C-alpha cells in the first residue's frame, strides 16, 4: 500500500474552533471544528496483506494538506476521468465499510457511486469488497466531507447525496461537530444538480429534529413530505441500523429535492 492509506495517522492535535487570528492562516493550517474524532487509522495486517494495485485503482487520490483526510482546496473531482464515462453521480458521505454503497452500486450499474469515508480502515475495506464483487461503478475517497462539499465537487455535479447514520455527537458540548449543519447543507445545495436528491437517516431522535430544522431553513431545497419521509426502500438495513433497532431507537428519514437554479 503506497498511498495515503498506508501512511500513519496525523500527529496533529484535535481540531477546535478557529479564532479570528487563525482565520487569516492558509486553509491547511487552520484549527477548525471537524465532524469526526481522531482515531487509530492503522490498517489491519490482513487488509494490508490483501491490498493490491486493483484495490488502489478504486481509490481517488487527491492532493492533501496537513492530514490524511484533508483536501487541497484547488482540487476538484473529475468524475468523467475517474469513472471513465459520463453517468449520474451518487455520493454517500460517511460510507463506513461500504455496506450501503456496495449494495447500491451492485443494484444500479447505470449510476456512478462515490463513497466518502474519513477513516482509512473503512475506506480500505470498501475498496477490497468492491473489487471482490467486480464493481466498476464505485470509487472510494478518504476525505473530510466539509472540505469536499466546500471545494472538492463542482457545482450541480451530483445527482444524489446520501448521509446515513452520521455520528450524533450526543453530548451538548459536541453538537458543533455534527455533520449536518447550516454550512454542510449549503454545500450540499451547491453540489446537487437541479432536481437532485438529498437523503438523510438517523436513529438519534434529537439529531433528527435538528436535521429537519436545518434543511427546512435552506431555500434551495424542497421537502416533498413536509417533515420526515417514509423509509426509503433503496437504503438497505445495515448491521449498524439493526443494532440501533435492537436498542429501541427509531430511524428517521429525510428526503429533499434541489430546486431549479435561476
C-alpha positions as protocol buffer text, in pm:
chain_id: "A"
residue {
  index: 1
  type: UNK
  ca { x: 0 y: 0 z: 0 }
}
residue {
  index: 2
  type: UNK
  ca { x: 180 y: 306 z: -120 }
}
residue {
  index: 3
  type: UNK
  ca { x: -73 y: 586 z: -88 }
}
residue {
  index: 4
  type: UNK
  ca { x: -240 y: 774 z: 196 }
}
residue {
  index: 5
  type: UNK
  ca { x: -398 y: 452 z: 321 }
}
residue {
  index: 6
  type: UNK
  ca { x: -55 y: 321 z: 411 }
}
residue {
  index: 7
  type: UNK
  ca { x: 53 y: 635 z: 594 }
}
residue {
  index: 8
  type: UNK
  ca { x: 36 y: 667 z: 969 }
}
residue {
  index: 9
  type: UNK
  ca { x: -226 y: 878 z: 1140 }
}
residue {
  index: 10
  type: UNK
  ca { x: -157 y: 1250 z: 1153 }
}
residue {
  index: 11
  type: UNK
  ca { x: 22 y: 1357 z: 1467 }
}
residue {
  index: 12
  type: UNK
  ca { x: -165 y: 1688 z: 1493 }
}
residue {
  index: 13
  type: UNK
  ca { x: -394 y: 1766 z: 1786 }
}
residue {
  index: 14
  type: UNK
  ca { x: -774 y: 1757 z: 1774 }
}
residue {
  index: 15
  type: UNK
  ca { x: -930 y: 2041 z: 1583 }
}
residue {
  index: 16
  type: UNK
  ca { x: -1111 y: 2317 z: 1771 }
}
residue {
  index: 17
  type: UNK
  ca { x: -1297 y: 2627 z: 1664 }
}
residue {
  index: 18
  type: UNK
  ca { x: -1085 y: 2870 z: 1465 }
}
residue {
  index: 19
  type: UNK
  ca { x: -1015 y: 3207 z: 1620 }
}
residue {
  index: 20
  type: UNK
  ca { x: -1025 y: 3535 z: 1433 }
}
residue {
  index: 21
  type: UNK
  ca { x: -646 y: 3534 z: 1405 }
}
residue {
  index: 22
  type: UNK
  ca { x: -640 y: 3172 z: 1291 }
}
residue {
  index: 23
  type: UNK
  ca { x: -885 y: 3255 z: 1014 }
}
residue {
  index: 24
  type: UNK
  ca { x: -604 y: 3451 z: 847 }
}
residue {
  index: 25
  type: UNK
  ca { x: -391 y: 3140 z: 814 }
}
residue {
  index: 26
  type: UNK
  ca { x: -380 y: 2933 z: 496 }
}
residue {
  index: 27
  type: UNK
  ca { x: -664 y: 2680 z: 495 }
}
residue {
  index: 28
  type: UNK
  ca { x: -443 y: 2381 z: 567 }
}
residue {
  index: 29
  type: UNK
  ca { x: -300 y: 2541 z: 883 }
}
residue {
  index: 30
  type: UNK
  ca { x: -626 y: 2644 z: 1049 }
}
residue {
  index: 31
  type: UNK
  ca { x: -762 y: 2476 z: 1358 }
}
residue {
  index: 32
  type: UNK
  ca { x: -1122 y: 2401 z: 1265 }
}
residue {
  index: 33
  type: UNK
  ca { x: -1419 y: 2215 z: 1405 }
}
residue {
  index: 34
  type: UNK
  ca { x: -1449 y: 1880 z: 1229 }
}
residue {
  index: 35
  type: UNK
  ca { x: -1729 y: 1624 z: 1230 }
}
residue {
  index: 36
  type: UNK
  ca { x: -1508 y: 1330 z: 1321 }
}
residue {
  index: 37
  type: UNK
  ca { x: -1280 y: 1222 z: 1604 }
}
residue {
  index: 38
  type: UNK
  ca { x: -920 y: 1127 z: 1557 }
}
residue {
  index: 39
  type: UNK
  ca { x: -882 y: 751 z: 1583 }
}
residue {
  index: 40
  type: UNK
  ca { x: -615 y: 494 z: 1526 }
}
residue {
  index: 41
  type: UNK
  ca { x: -601 y: 486 z: 1147 }
}
residue {
  index: 42
  type: UNK
  ca { x: -373 y: 187 z: 1116 }
}
residue {
  index: 43
  type: UNK
  ca { x: -471 y: -75 z: 861 }
}
residue {
  index: 44
  type: UNK
  ca { x: -524 y: -429 z: 988 }
}
residue {
  index: 45
  type: UNK
  ca { x: -239 y: -658 z: 875 }
}
residue {
  index: 46
  type: UNK
  ca { x: -483 y: -882 z: 685 }
}
residue {
  index: 47
  type: UNK
  ca { x: -607 y: -584 z: 483 }
}
residue {
  index: 48
  type: UNK
  ca { x: -252 y: -464 z: 418 }
}
residue {
  index: 49
  type: UNK
  ca { x: -152 y: -811 z: 300 }
}
residue {
  index: 50
  type: UNK
  ca { x: -453 y: -835 z: 67 }
}
residue {
  index: 51
  type: UNK
  ca { x: -403 y: -487 z: -80 }
}
residue {
  index: 52
  type: UNK
  ca { x: -316 y: -478 z: -449 }
}
residue {
  index: 53
  type: UNK
  ca { x: -295 y: -245 z: -747 }
}
residue {
  index: 54
  type: UNK
  ca { x: -656 y: -337 z: -830 }
}
residue {
  index: 55
  type: UNK
  ca { x: -770 y: -203 z: -495 }
}
residue {
  index: 56
  type: UNK
  ca { x: -552 y: 105 z: -535 }
}
residue {
  index: 57
  type: UNK
  ca { x: -723 y: 177 z: -867 }
}
residue {
  index: 58
  type: UNK
  ca { x: -1057 y: 216 z: -687 }
}
residue {
  index: 59
  type: UNK
  ca { x: -920 y: 487 z: -457 }
}
residue {
  index: 60
  type: UNK
  ca { x: -942 y: 853 z: -553 }
}
residue {
  index: 61
  type: UNK
  ca { x: -609 y: 1012 z: -457 }
}
residue {
  index: 62
  type: UNK
  ca { x: -637 y: 1391 z: -437 }
}
residue {
  index: 63
  type: UNK
  ca { x: -356 y: 1622 z: -324 }
}
residue {
  index: 64
  type: UNK
  ca { x: -360 y: 1659 z: 56 }
}
residue {
  index: 65
  type: UNK
  ca { x: -278 y: 1933 z: 301 }
}
residue {
  index: 66
  type: UNK
  ca { x: -193 y: 1867 z: 666 }
}
residue {
  index: 67
  type: UNK
  ca { x: -376 y: 1542 z: 743 }
}
residue {
  index: 68
  type: UNK
  ca { x: -489 y: 1222 z: 576 }
}
residue {
  index: 69
  type: UNK
  ca { x: -849 y: 1331 z: 513 }
}
residue {
  index: 70
  type: UNK
  ca { x: -770 y: 1689 z: 408 }
}
residue {
  index: 71
  type: UNK
  ca { x: -813 y: 1814 z: 53 }
}
residue {
  index: 72
  type: UNK
  ca { x: -618 y: 2075 z: -137 }
}
residue {
  index: 73
  type: UNK
  ca { x: -881 y: 2347 z: -198 }
}
residue {
  index: 74
  type: UNK
  ca { x: -753 y: 2382 z: -554 }
}
residue {
  index: 75
  type: UNK
  ca { x: -856 y: 2022 z: -631 }
}
residue {
  index: 76
  type: UNK
  ca { x: -1193 y: 1916 z: -772 }
}
residue {
  index: 77
  type: UNK
  ca { x: -1318 y: 1571 z: -858 }
}
residue {
  index: 78
  type: UNK
  ca { x: -1317 y: 1499 z: -1233 }
}
residue {
  index: 79
  type: UNK
  ca { x: -1584 y: 1229 z: -1235 }
}
residue {
  index: 80
  type: UNK
  ca { x: -1553 y: 1166 z: -1608 }
}
residue {
  index: 81
  type: UNK
  ca { x: -1184 y: 1091 z: -1571 }
}
residue {
  index: 82
  type: UNK
  ca { x: -1224 y: 889 z: -1250 }
}
residue {
  index: 83
  type: UNK
  ca { x: -1503 y: 664 z: -1379 }
}
residue {
  index: 84
  type: UNK
  ca { x: -1412 y: 669 z: -1746 }
}
residue {
  index: 85
  type: UNK
  ca { x: -1765 y: 757 z: -1853 }
}
residue {
  index: 86
  type: UNK
  ca { x: -2041 y: 1011 z: -1805 }
}
residue {
  index: 87
  type: UNK
  ca { x: -2319 y: 890 z: -1576 }
}
residue {
  index: 88
  type: UNK
  ca { x: -2529 y: 1030 z: -1290 }
}
residue {
  index: 89
  type: UNK
  ca { x: -2317 y: 1054 z: -975 }
}
residue {
  index: 90
  type: UNK
  ca { x: -2433 y: 934 z: -632 }
}
residue {
  index: 91
  type: UNK
  ca { x: -2223 y: 1043 z: -334 }
}
residue {
  index: 92
  type: UNK
  ca { x: -2252 y: 865 z: 1 }
}
residue {
  index: 93
  type: UNK
  ca { x: -2091 y: 1058 z: 285 }
}
residue {
  index: 94
  type: UNK
  ca { x: -1976 y: 857 z: 584 }
}
residue {
  index: 95
  type: UNK
  ca { x: -1989 y: 526 z: 399 }
}
residue {
  index: 96
  type: UNK
  ca { x: -1810 y: 329 z: 673 }
}
residue {
  index: 97
  type: UNK
  ca { x: -1708 y: -14 z: 548 }
}
residue {
  index: 98
  type: UNK
  ca { x: -1937 y: 26 z: 248 }
}
residue {
  index: 99
  type: UNK
  ca { x: -2239 y: -186 z: 333 }
}
residue {
  index: 100
  type: UNK
  ca { x: -2497 y: 52 z: 185 }
}
residue {
  index: 101
  type: UNK
  ca { x: -2297 y: 194 z: -106 }
}
residue {
  index: 102
  type: UNK
  ca { x: -2180 y: -151 z: -220 }
}
residue {
  index: 103
  type: UNK
  ca { x: -2541 y: -271 z: -236 }
}
residue {
  index: 104
  type: UNK
  ca { x: -2646 y: 37 z: -433 }
}
residue {
  index: 105
  type: UNK
  ca { x: -2357 y: 11 z: -679 }
}
residue {
  index: 106
  type: UNK
  ca { x: -2438 y: -355 z: -744 }
}
residue {
  index: 107
  type: UNK
  ca { x: -2807 y: -284 z: -795 }
}
residue {
  index: 108
  type: UNK
  ca { x: -2757 y: 24 z: -1014 }
}
residue {
  index: 109
  type: UNK
  ca { x: -2472 y: -25 z: -1263 }
}
residue {
  index: 110
  type: UNK
  ca { x: -2608 y: 271 z: -1460 }
}
residue {
  index: 111
  type: UNK
  ca { x: -2508 y: 506 z: -1176 }
}
residue {
  index: 112
  type: UNK
  ca { x: -2160 y: 605 z: -1063 }
}
residue {
  index: 113
  type: UNK
  ca { x: -2103 y: 595 z: -686 }
}
residue {
  index: 114
  type: UNK
  ca { x: -1850 y: 785 z: -477 }
}
residue {
  index: 115
  type: UNK
  ca { x: -1805 y: 652 z: -122 }
}
residue {
  index: 116
  type: UNK
  ca { x: -1666 y: 923 z: 105 }
}
residue {
  index: 117
  type: UNK
  ca { x: -1519 y: 795 z: 431 }
}
residue {
  index: 118
  type: UNK
  ca { x: -1290 y: 985 z: 665 }
}
residue {
  index: 119
  type: UNK
  ca { x: -1134 y: 678 z: 829 }
}
residue {
  index: 120
  type: UNK
  ca { x: -873 y: 480 z: 636 }
}
residue {
  index: 121
  type: UNK
  ca { x: -969 y: 129 z: 757 }
}
residue {
  index: 122
  type: UNK
  ca { x: -1329 y: 173 z: 638 }
}
residue {
  index: 123
  type: UNK
  ca { x: -1218 y: 314 z: 303 }
}
residue {
  index: 124
  type: UNK
  ca { x: -977 y: 24 z: 254 }
}
residue {
  index: 125
  type: UNK
  ca { x: -1237 y: -240 z: 339 }
}
residue {
  index: 126
  type: UNK
  ca { x: -1481 y: -82 z: 93 }
}
residue {
  index: 127
  type: UNK
  ca { x: -1222 y: -94 z: -186 }
}
residue {
  index: 128
  type: UNK
  ca { x: -1143 y: -460 z: -120 }
}
residue {
  index: 129
  type: UNK
  ca { x: -1511 y: -555 z: -115 }
}
residue {
  index: 130
  type: UNK
  ca { x: -1584 y: -355 z: -431 }
}
residue {
  index: 131
  type: UNK
  ca { x: -1302 y: -531 z: -615 }
}
residue {
  index: 132
  type: UNK
  ca { x: -1418 y: -870 z: -490 }
}
residue {
  index: 133
  type: UNK
  ca { x: -1767 y: -801 z: -629 }
}
residue {
  index: 134
  type: UNK
  ca { x: -1635 y: -669 z: -959 }
}
residue {
  index: 135
  type: UNK
  ca { x: -1795 y: -326 z: -920 }
}
residue {
  index: 136
  type: UNK
  ca { x: -1662 y: -84 z: -1179 }
}
residue {
  index: 137
  type: UNK
  ca { x: -1903 y: 198 z: -1092 }
}
residue {
  index: 138
  type: UNK
  ca { x: -1772 y: 263 z: -741 }
}
residue {
  index: 139
  type: UNK
  ca { x: -1478 y: 473 z: -624 }
}
residue {
  index: 140
  type: UNK
  ca { x: -1367 y: 549 z: -270 }
}
residue {
  index: 141
  type: UNK
  ca { x: -1238 y: 881 z: -139 }
}
residue {
  index: 142
  type: UNK
  ca { x: -1091 y: 925 z: 208 }
}
residue {
  index: 143
  type: UNK
  ca { x: -1188 y: 1282 z: 286 }
}
residue {
  index: 144
  type: UNK
  ca { x: -1338 y: 1525 z: 531 }
}
residue {
  index: 145
  type: UNK
  ca { x: -1690 y: 1581 z: 397 }
}
residue {
  index: 146
  type: UNK
  ca { x: -1690 y: 1951 z: 486 }
}
residue {
  index: 147
  type: UNK
  ca { x: -1385 y: 2014 z: 268 }
}
residue {
  index: 148
  type: UNK
  ca { x: -1530 y: 1805 z: -13 }
}
residue {
  index: 149
  type: UNK
  ca { x: -1857 y: 1998 z: -15 }
}
residue {
  index: 150
  type: UNK
  ca { x: -1677 y: 2331 z: 12 }
}
residue {
  index: 151
  type: UNK
  ca { x: -1441 y: 2294 z: -285 }
}
residue {
  index: 152
  type: UNK
  ca { x: -1395 y: 1931 z: -393 }
}
residue {
  index: 153
  type: UNK
  ca { x: -1708 y: 1886 z: -603 }
}
residue {
  index: 154
  type: UNK
  ca { x: -1822 y: 2102 z: -891 }
}
residue {
  index: 155
  type: UNK
  ca { x: -2145 y: 2295 z: -856 }
}
residue {
  index: 156
  type: UNK
  ca { x: -2452 y: 2100 z: -974 }
}
residue {
  index: 157
  type: UNK
  ca { x: -2241 y: 1790 z: -1045 }
}
residue {
  index: 158
  type: UNK
  ca { x: -2413 y: 1535 z: -819 }
}
residue {
  index: 159
  type: UNK
  ca { x: -2744 y: 1360 z: -879 }
}
residue {
  index: 160
  type: UNK
  ca { x: -2790 y: 1236 z: -524 }
}
residue {
  index: 161
  type: UNK
  ca { x: -2619 y: 1268 z: -186 }
}
residue {
  index: 162
  type: UNK
  ca { x: -2679 y: 1019 z: 94 }
}
residue {
  index: 163
  type: UNK
  ca { x: -2583 y: 1063 z: 458 }
}
residue {
  index: 164
  type: UNK
  ca { x: -2692 y: 763 z: 661 }
}
residue {
  index: 165
  type: UNK
  ca { x: -2646 y: 749 z: 1039 }
}
residue {
  index: 166
  type: UNK
  ca { x: -2381 y: 1019 z: 1087 }
}
residue {
  index: 167
  type: UNK
  ca { x: -2219 y: 1040 z: 1429 }
}
residue {
  index: 168
  type: UNK
  ca { x: -2485 y: 1203 z: 1656 }
}
residue {
  index: 169
  type: UNK
  ca { x: -2229 y: 1362 z: 1888 }
}
residue {
  index: 170
  type: UNK
  ca { x: -2497 y: 1337 z: 2155 }
}
residue {
  index: 171
  type: UNK
  ca { x: -2324 y: 1547 z: 2424 }
}
residue {
  index: 172
  type: UNK
  ca { x: -2436 y: 1909 z: 2403 }
}
residue {
  index: 173
  type: UNK
  ca { x: -2080 y: 2043 z: 2402 }
}
residue {
  index: 174
  type: UNK
  ca { x: -2009 y: 1834 z: 2092 }
}
residue {
  index: 175
  type: UNK
  ca { x: -2313 y: 1937 z: 1886 }
}
residue {
  index: 176
  type: UNK
  ca { x: -2093 y: 2180 z: 1693 }
}
residue {
  index: 177
  type: UNK
  ca { x: -1920 y: 1874 z: 1544 }
}
residue {
  index: 178
  type: UNK
  ca { x: -2235 y: 1732 z: 1389 }
}
residue {
  index: 179
  type: UNK
  ca { x: -2201 y: 1680 z: 1018 }
}
residue {
  index: 180
  type: UNK
  ca { x: -2547 y: 1803 z: 922 }
}
residue {
  index: 181
  type: UNK
  ca { x: -2541 y: 2175 z: 998 }
}
residue {
  index: 182
  type: UNK
  ca { x: -2610 y: 2500 z: 815 }
}
residue {
  index: 183
  type: UNK
  ca { x: -2274 y: 2508 z: 637 }
}
residue {
  index: 184
  type: UNK
  ca { x: -2296 y: 2146 z: 527 }
}
residue {
  index: 185
  type: UNK
  ca { x: -2648 y: 2189 z: 393 }
}
residue {
  index: 186
  type: UNK
  ca { x: -2539 y: 2497 z: 197 }
}
residue {
  index: 187
  type: UNK
  ca { x: -2258 y: 2288 z: 48 }
}
residue {
  index: 188
  type: UNK
  ca { x: -2499 y: 2007 z: -36 }
}
residue {
  index: 189
  type: UNK
  ca { x: -2730 y: 2250 z: -213 }
}
residue {
  index: 190
  type: UNK
  ca { x: -2432 y: 2380 z: -410 }
}
residue {
  index: 191
  type: UNK
  ca { x: -2315 y: 2042 z: -540 }
}
residue {
  index: 192
  type: UNK
  ca { x: -2659 y: 1892 z: -611 }
}
residue {
  index: 193
  type: UNK
  ca { x: -2787 y: 1921 z: -966 }
}
residue {
  index: 194
  type: UNK
  ca { x: -3129 y: 2074 z: -1019 }
}
residue {
  index: 195
  type: UNK
  ca { x: -3383 y: 1810 z: -922 }
}
residue {
  index: 196
  type: UNK
  ca { x: -3115 y: 1615 z: -736 }
}
residue {
  index: 197
  type: UNK
  ca { x: -3197 y: 1442 z: -411 }
}
residue {
  index: 198
  type: UNK
  ca { x: -3055 y: 1457 z: -62 }
}
residue {
  index: 199
  type: UNK
  ca { x: -3133 y: 1157 z: 160 }
}
residue {
  index: 200
  type: UNK
  ca { x: -3063 y: 1158 z: 533 }
}
residue {
  index: 201
  type: UNK
  ca { x: -3122 y: 896 z: 801 }
}
residue {
  index: 202
  type: UNK
  ca { x: -3051 y: 885 z: 1174 }
}
residue {
  index: 203
  type: UNK
  ca { x: -3170 y: 681 z: 1470 }
}
residue {
  index: 204
  type: UNK
  ca { x: -3099 y: 961 z: 1717 }
}
residue {
  index: 205
  type: UNK
  ca { x: -3430 y: 1147 z: 1768 }
}
residue {
  index: 206
  type: UNK
  ca { x: -3286 y: 1480 z: 1883 }
}
residue {
  index: 207
  type: UNK
  ca { x: -3041 y: 1486 z: 1591 }
}
residue {
  index: 208
  type: UNK
  ca { x: -3327 y: 1406 z: 1354 }
}
residue {
  index: 209
  type: UNK
  ca { x: -3516 y: 1712 z: 1476 }
}
residue {
  index: 210
  type: UNK
  ca { x: -3205 y: 1926 z: 1429 }
}
residue {
  index: 211
  type: UNK
  ca { x: -3161 y: 1790 z: 1076 }
}
residue {
  index: 212
  type: UNK
  ca { x: -3520 y: 1876 z: 995 }
}
residue {
  index: 213
  type: UNK
  ca { x: -3480 y: 2231 z: 1127 }
}
residue {
  index: 214
  type: UNK
  ca { x: -3158 y: 2288 z: 934 }
}
residue {
  index: 215
  type: UNK
  ca { x: -3280 y: 2160 z: 598 }
}
residue {
  index: 216
  type: UNK
  ca { x: -3609 y: 2349 z: 640 }
}
residue {
  index: 217
  type: UNK
  ca { x: -3412 y: 2674 z: 655 }
}
residue {
  index: 218
  type: UNK
  ca { x: -3244 y: 2612 z: 319 }
}
residue {
  index: 219
  type: UNK
  ca { x: -3441 y: 2792 z: 47 }
}
residue {
  index: 220
  type: UNK
  ca { x: -3269 y: 2588 z: -226 }
}
residue {
  index: 221
  type: UNK
  ca { x: -3409 y: 2256 z: -102 }
}
residue {
  index: 222
  type: UNK
  ca { x: -3772 y: 2143 z: -105 }
}
residue {
  index: 223
  type: UNK
  ca { x: -3921 y: 1882 z: 127 }
}
residue {
  index: 224
  type: UNK
  ca { x: -4192 y: 1685 z: -58 }
}
residue {
  index: 225
  type: UNK
  ca { x: -4305 y: 1526 z: 269 }
}
residue {
  index: 226
  type: UNK
  ca { x: -4344 y: 1842 z: 484 }
}
residue {
  index: 227
  type: UNK
  ca { x: -4150 y: 1664 z: 757 }
}
residue {
  index: 228
  type: UNK
  ca { x: -3988 y: 1327 z: 793 }
}
residue {
  index: 229
  type: UNK
  ca { x: -4007 y: 1091 z: 496 }
}
residue {
  index: 230
  type: UNK
  ca { x: -4115 y: 728 z: 483 }
}
residue {
  index: 231
  type: UNK
  ca { x: -3830 y: 482 z: 498 }
}
residue {
  index: 232
  type: UNK
  ca { x: -3653 y: 484 z: 162 }
}
residue {
  index: 233
  type: UNK
  ca { x: -3667 y: 136 z: 9 }
}
residue {
  index: 234
  type: UNK
  ca { x: -3327 y: 185 z: -153 }
}
residue {
  index: 235
  type: UNK
  ca { x: -3149 y: 203 z: 182 }
}
residue {
  index: 236
  type: UNK
  ca { x: -3053 y: -147 z: 296 }
}
residue {
  index: 237
  type: UNK
  ca { x: -3091 y: -241 z: 659 }
}
residue {
  index: 238
  type: UNK
  ca { x: -2728 y: -243 z: 768 }
}
residue {
  index: 239
  type: UNK
  ca { x: -2570 y: -405 z: 1069 }
}
residue {
  index: 240
  type: UNK
  ca { x: -2549 y: -61 z: 1229 }
}
residue {
  index: 241
  type: UNK
  ca { x: -2922 y: 2 z: 1182 }
}
residue {
  index: 242
  type: UNK
  ca { x: -3016 y: -339 z: 1318 }
}
residue {
  index: 243
  type: UNK
  ca { x: -2808 y: -275 z: 1627 }
}
residue {
  index: 244
  type: UNK
  ca { x: -2991 y: 54 z: 1686 }
}
residue {
  index: 245
  type: UNK
  ca { x: -3331 y: -105 z: 1634 }
}
residue {
  index: 246
  type: UNK
  ca { x: -3248 y: -375 z: 1886 }
}
residue {
  index: 247
  type: UNK
  ca { x: -3168 y: -97 z: 2133 }
}
residue {
  index: 248
  type: UNK
  ca { x: -3513 y: 55 z: 2070 }
}
residue {
  index: 249
  type: UNK
  ca { x: -3407 y: 351 z: 1856 }
}
residue {
  index: 250
  type: UNK
  ca { x: -3646 y: 464 z: 1581 }
}
residue {
  index: 251
  type: UNK
  ca { x: -3498 y: 558 z: 1244 }
}
residue {
  index: 252
  type: UNK
  ca { x: -3596 y: 895 z: 1095 }
}
residue {
  index: 253
  type: UNK
  ca { x: -3556 y: 957 z: 721 }
}
residue {
  index: 254
  type: UNK
  ca { x: -3546 y: 1285 z: 532 }
}
residue {
  index: 255
  type: UNK
  ca { x: -3567 y: 1342 z: 158 }
}
residue {
  index: 256
  type: UNK
  ca { x: -3500 y: 1681 z: -1 }
}
residue {
  index: 257
  type: UNK
  ca { x: -3510 y: 1790 z: -365 }
}
residue {
  index: 258
  type: UNK
  ca { x: -3278 y: 2053 z: -509 }
}
residue {
  index: 259
  type: UNK
  ca { x: -3485 y: 2336 z: -661 }
}
residue {
  index: 260
  type: UNK
  ca { x: -3416 y: 2475 z: -1006 }
}
residue {
  index: 261
  type: UNK
  ca { x: -3149 y: 2743 z: -1024 }
}
residue {
  index: 262
  type: UNK
  ca { x: -3242 y: 3079 z: -1169 }
}
